[in-house]
């Protein structure tokens, strides 16, 4: 609790504060304090000024990102309320979380919490939003089996279509067209020159900048592996780039922590400079012509962004 109080007072990074507050809210002995912290962060997000937006983010993109941040916090707060026995308030909070999110994993989590609280209609709506955000056509059949006669096909179709339109608008707002600036001097683990894009002609490439000494990079590796496997089935290559010295040992280090895909080395940092990468982990989508189309993305956003490019 002392560590969390210090973090919220002195580290003005929403992601770090949110993670700490949610961790505290998950534990029975500190749940009330965790919910108090969550409410403080939500109030900060609600009062955010245009000048407070993240580096490289336009105002519309910042609003989309803040909506997802709010959804994540509201989902945690709703689950904490449910665990405290405040079920009506929990369900209201979970509905608010669902309405702000376009992330499939979070929407699934919200739906499960709603169903556990007895809100079948709310759960179906959250699952429909997940389907519209790219969860897959089979989700409707799964939900129909779980809730039986309460499944409303017309309502499902409307919620799914609304979520698909909302996600499409977010993707269009995030899209850029920026040539990679400068030459790239990448090497493989043996120090031999390597190409960033090596997939089928015309297919996008996902470029991830990470580092073995970055805790956020390491925490993301298992999810990165799953996303890369999903994209690979559509012929899209995912490449992890680090500015560390090339070595086979580093490849084994990342593999032991969940990522077994291509690893390229950028010891001169020419590639980081060309992309405008300022930290790790950072995610970019490059189209088949070598133009950056999505920059500073998140892992959850990558599949939908790649799919939007592939459809063209």
C-alpha positions as CSV (number, residue, x, y, z in Angstrom):
1,X,0.0,0.0,0.0
2,X,2.9,2.4,0.8
3,X,4.4,1.6,-2.6
4,X,1.1,2.2,-4.4
5,X,0.6,5.5,-2.6
6,X,4.0,6.7,-3.6
7,X,3.5,5.6,-7.2
8,X,0.2,7.5,-7.5
9,X,1.8,10.6,-5.9
10,X,5.0,10.7,-7.9
11,X,4.7,8.7,-11.1
12,X,2.3,10.5,-13.5
13,X,2.0,7.5,-15.9
14,X,-1.6,6.4,-16.3
15,X,-0.7,2.8,-17.2
16,X,1.6,2.3,-14.2
17,X,-0.9,3.9,-11.8
18,X,-3.8,1.8,-13.3
19,X,-1.9,-1.4,-12.9
20,X,-1.0,-0.7,-9.3
21,X,-4.6,0.4,-8.4
22,X,-6.1,-2.7,-10.0
23,X,-3.6,-5.0,-8.2
24,X,-4.6,-3.4,-4.9
25,X,-8.3,-3.7,-5.7
26,X,-8.0,-7.4,-6.4
27,X,-7.1,-8.3,-2.8
28,X,-9.8,-8.5,-0.2
29,X,-7.8,-6.7,2.5
30,X,-7.0,-3.7,0.3
31,X,-10.0,-3.7,-2.0
32,X,-11.6,-0.5,-0.6
33,X,-8.3,1.4,-1.0
34,X,-7.8,0.0,-4.5
35,X,-11.3,1.2,-5.6
36,X,-10.5,4.6,-4.1
37,X,-7.3,4.8,-6.2
38,X,-9.2,3.7,-9.3
39,X,-11.8,6.5,-8.8
40,X,-8.9,9.0,-8.5
41,X,-7.4,7.9,-11.8
42,X,-10.8,7.9,-13.5
43,X,-11.3,11.5,-12.3
44,X,-7.9,12.5,-13.6
45,X,-8.8,11.0,-17.0
46,X,-12.2,12.8,-17.0
47,X,-10.4,16.1,-16.4
48,X,-7.6,15.5,-18.9
49,X,-6.7,18.5,-21.1
50,X,-5.7,18.5,-24.7
51,X,-2.2,19.6,-23.6
52,X,-1.9,16.4,-21.5
53,X,-2.1,14.0,-24.4
54,X,0.6,11.4,-25.0
55,X,3.6,12.2,-27.2
56,X,2.8,11.5,-30.9
57,X,-1.0,11.3,-30.3
58,X,-3.5,13.6,-31.8
59,X,-6.5,14.7,-29.8
60,X,-8.9,12.2,-31.4
61,X,-6.5,9.4,-30.9
62,X,-5.9,10.4,-27.3
63,X,-9.6,10.3,-26.6
64,X,-9.8,6.8,-28.0
65,X,-6.9,5.7,-25.8
66,X,-8.4,7.4,-22.8
67,X,-11.7,5.6,-23.4
68,X,-9.9,2.3,-23.3
69,X,-8.1,3.3,-20.2
70,X,-11.4,4.2,-18.6
71,X,-12.9,0.9,-19.7
72,X,-10.1,-1.1,-18.1
73,X,-10.4,0.8,-14.8
74,X,-14.2,0.6,-14.8
75,X,-14.1,-3.1,-15.4
76,X,-11.7,-3.5,-12.4
77,X,-13.9,-1.3,-10.3
78,X,-17.0,-3.2,-11.3
79,X,-15.5,-6.6,-10.4
80,X,-14.3,-5.2,-7.1
81,X,-17.8,-3.9,-6.3
82,X,-19.2,-7.3,-7.1
83,X,-16.7,-9.0,-4.9
84,X,-17.8,-6.6,-2.1
85,X,-21.4,-7.6,-2.5
86,X,-22.5,-4.4,-4.2
87,X,-24.0,-6.2,-7.2
88,X,-26.3,-3.5,-8.7
89,X,-23.5,-0.9,-8.6
90,X,-21.1,-3.4,-10.1
91,X,-23.4,-4.1,-13.0
92,X,-23.9,-0.4,-13.7
93,X,-20.1,0.0,-13.7
94,X,-19.5,-3.0,-16.0
95,X,-22.0,-1.7,-18.5
96,X,-20.2,1.6,-18.6
97,X,-16.9,-0.2,-19.1
98,X,-18.3,-2.2,-22.0
99,X,-19.6,0.8,-23.8
100,X,-16.1,2.4,-23.8
101,X,-14.1,-0.6,-25.0
102,X,-13.2,-2.1,-28.4
103,X,-10.7,-4.6,-27.0
104,X,-11.7,-8.2,-27.4
105,X,-10.0,-9.6,-24.3
106,X,-11.4,-6.9,-22.0
107,X,-14.9,-7.3,-23.5
108,X,-14.8,-11.0,-22.8
109,X,-13.7,-10.4,-19.3
110,X,-16.5,-7.8,-18.7
111,X,-19.1,-10.2,-20.2
112,X,-18.1,-13.0,-17.9
113,X,-18.4,-10.7,-14.9
114,X,-21.8,-9.5,-16.0
115,X,-23.0,-13.1,-16.5
116,X,-21.8,-14.0,-13.0
117,X,-23.7,-11.1,-11.6
118,X,-26.9,-12.1,-13.3
119,X,-27.0,-9.5,-16.1
120,X,-27.5,-11.9,-19.1
121,X,-28.6,-9.1,-21.4
122,X,-25.5,-7.0,-20.5
123,X,-23.2,-10.0,-21.0
124,X,-24.7,-10.7,-24.4
125,X,-24.2,-7.1,-25.4
126,X,-20.5,-7.2,-24.3
127,X,-19.9,-10.4,-26.2
128,X,-21.6,-8.9,-29.3
129,X,-19.2,-5.9,-29.1
130,X,-16.3,-8.4,-28.9
131,X,-17.6,-10.1,-32.0
132,X,-17.8,-6.8,-33.8
133,X,-14.3,-6.0,-32.6
134,X,-12.9,-9.2,-34.3
135,X,-13.5,-12.0,-31.8
136,X,-14.8,-14.3,-34.6
137,X,-18.1,-15.5,-36.0
138,X,-18.2,-18.6,-33.8
139,X,-18.7,-16.4,-30.7
140,X,-22.4,-16.0,-31.4
141,X,-22.9,-19.8,-31.3
142,X,-21.0,-20.1,-28.1
143,X,-23.0,-17.3,-26.4
144,X,-26.3,-18.9,-27.7
145,X,-25.3,-22.1,-26.0
146,X,-24.5,-20.3,-22.7
147,X,-27.7,-18.2,-22.3
148,X,-30.2,-20.2,-24.3
149,X,-33.6,-18.7,-24.9
150,X,-32.4,-15.3,-23.7
151,X,-30.2,-14.9,-26.8
152,X,-31.8,-12.2,-29.0
153,X,-30.4,-12.5,-32.6
154,X,-31.6,-9.1,-33.7
155,X,-30.1,-7.4,-30.7
156,X,-26.9,-9.3,-31.2
157,X,-26.7,-8.3,-34.9
158,X,-27.3,-4.6,-34.0
159,X,-24.7,-4.5,-31.2
160,X,-22.1,-6.4,-33.4
161,X,-22.6,-4.0,-36.3
162,X,-22.3,-0.9,-34.0
163,X,-19.1,-2.2,-32.5
164,X,-17.7,-3.0,-36.0
165,X,-18.5,0.6,-37.1
166,X,-17.0,2.1,-34.0
167,X,-13.8,0.0,-34.3
168,X,-13.6,1.0,-38.0
169,X,-13.8,4.7,-37.1
170,X,-11.0,4.3,-34.5
171,X,-8.8,2.5,-37.0
172,X,-9.3,5.2,-39.6
173,X,-8.4,7.9,-37.0
174,X,-5.2,6.1,-36.2
175,X,-4.0,5.5,-39.7
176,X,-0.9,7.5,-41.0
177,X,1.2,7.4,-44.2
178,X,4.8,8.0,-43.2
179,X,7.7,6.7,-45.2
180,X,10.4,5.1,-43.1
181,X,13.1,7.8,-42.8
182,X,16.7,6.8,-43.6
183,X,18.5,3.6,-44.2
184,X,18.0,0.5,-42.0
185,X,21.1,-1.4,-40.8
186,X,19.7,-4.5,-39.2
187,X,21.6,-7.7,-38.5
188,X,20.6,-11.2,-37.4
189,X,22.0,-13.1,-34.4
190,X,25.2,-14.0,-36.2
191,X,25.8,-10.4,-37.3
192,X,24.8,-10.9,-40.9
193,X,22.7,-8.2,-42.7
194,X,19.0,-8.9,-42.4
195,X,15.9,-7.5,-44.1
196,X,13.0,-6.1,-42.0
197,X,10.3,-7.3,-44.4
198,X,10.6,-10.8,-45.7
199,X,6.9,-11.9,-46.1
200,X,4.8,-12.3,-49.2
201,X,4.7,-9.3,-51.5
202,X,2.1,-6.7,-50.6
203,X,1.5,-8.0,-47.1
204,X,2.0,-5.8,-44.0
205,X,4.8,-6.3,-41.5
206,X,4.5,-5.7,-37.8
207,X,7.6,-4.2,-36.3
208,X,8.1,-4.3,-32.5
209,X,10.9,-2.5,-30.6
210,X,11.8,-4.2,-27.4
211,X,14.7,-4.8,-25.0
212,X,15.8,-7.5,-22.6
213,X,16.3,-5.0,-19.9
214,X,12.8,-3.5,-20.2
215,X,10.2,-5.1,-17.9
216,X,7.3,-3.9,-20.0
217,X,8.8,-5.6,-23.1
218,X,9.3,-8.9,-21.3
219,X,5.8,-8.8,-19.8
220,X,4.4,-8.4,-23.3
221,X,6.3,-11.3,-24.9
222,X,3.7,-14.1,-24.3
223,X,0.9,-12.0,-25.8
224,X,3.2,-10.9,-28.6
225,X,3.8,-14.6,-29.4
226,X,0.0,-15.2,-29.6
227,X,-0.6,-12.1,-31.8
228,X,2.3,-13.0,-34.1
229,X,1.0,-16.5,-34.6
230,X,-2.5,-15.2,-35.4
231,X,-1.0,-12.8,-37.9
232,X,1.3,-15.4,-39.4
233,X,-1.7,-17.4,-40.5
234,X,-2.6,-14.6,-42.8
235,X,0.9,-14.2,-44.2
236,X,1.9,-11.2,-42.0
237,X,5.4,-11.2,-40.5
238,X,6.1,-9.9,-37.0
239,X,9.6,-8.9,-36.2
240,X,11.1,-8.0,-32.8
241,X,13.9,-5.4,-33.0
242,X,16.3,-4.6,-30.2
243,X,19.2,-2.2,-30.1
244,X,21.4,-4.7,-28.2
245,X,24.5,-6.4,-29.5
246,X,23.6,-9.4,-31.8
247,X,23.8,-12.8,-30.1
248,X,22.2,-16.2,-30.3
249,X,22.0,-16.1,-26.5
250,X,19.6,-13.1,-26.6
251,X,17.4,-15.1,-28.9
252,X,17.2,-17.9,-26.4
253,X,16.6,-15.3,-23.6
254,X,13.5,-14.0,-25.4
255,X,12.3,-17.5,-26.3
256,X,12.5,-18.6,-22.7
257,X,10.2,-15.7,-21.8
258,X,7.6,-16.5,-24.5
259,X,8.7,-15.1,-27.8
260,X,10.1,-17.5,-30.5
261,X,9.6,-15.4,-33.6
262,X,12.2,-13.4,-35.7
263,X,14.6,-11.3,-33.7
264,X,16.7,-8.6,-35.4
265,X,19.4,-6.4,-34.0
266,X,19.8,-2.7,-34.4
267,X,23.0,-1.8,-32.5
268,X,23.4,1.5,-34.4
269,X,19.8,2.4,-33.6
270,X,19.3,3.4,-37.2
271,X,16.0,1.5,-37.4
272,X,14.7,3.1,-34.2
273,X,15.6,6.5,-35.6
274,X,14.0,5.8,-38.9
275,X,10.7,4.8,-37.2
276,X,10.9,7.6,-34.6
277,X,10.8,5.0,-31.8
278,X,11.5,6.6,-28.4
279,X,11.1,3.7,-26.0
280,X,10.2,0.0,-25.6
281,X,7.9,-1.7,-26.2
282,X,6.6,0.1,-29.2
283,X,4.5,-1.3,-32.1
284,X,4.3,-0.2,-35.8
285,X,2.6,-1.6,-38.8
286,X,4.3,-1.2,-42.2
287,X,2.4,-1.8,-45.4
288,X,3.6,-3.8,-48.4
289,X,5.2,-0.7,-50.0
290,X,7.3,0.0,-46.9
291,X,5.2,2.9,-45.6
292,X,4.4,3.2,-41.9
293,X,0.6,3.0,-41.6
294,X,0.1,2.6,-37.9
295,X,2.5,3.9,-35.2
296,X,2.8,3.6,-31.5
297,X,0.0,1.0,-31.4
298,X,-0.8,-1.5,-28.7
299,X,-0.8,-5.3,-28.9
300,X,-4.6,-5.4,-28.7
301,X,-4.9,-3.0,-31.6
302,X,-2.5,-4.7,-34.0
303,X,-4.8,-7.5,-35.4
304,X,-7.6,-5.1,-36.4
305,X,-5.1,-2.6,-37.9
306,X,-3.5,-5.3,-40.0
307,X,-6.9,-6.7,-41.1
308,X,-7.9,-3.2,-42.2
309,X,-4.8,-2.9,-44.4
310,X,-5.2,-6.5,-45.8
311,X,-8.8,-5.8,-46.9
312,X,-7.4,-3.1,-49.2
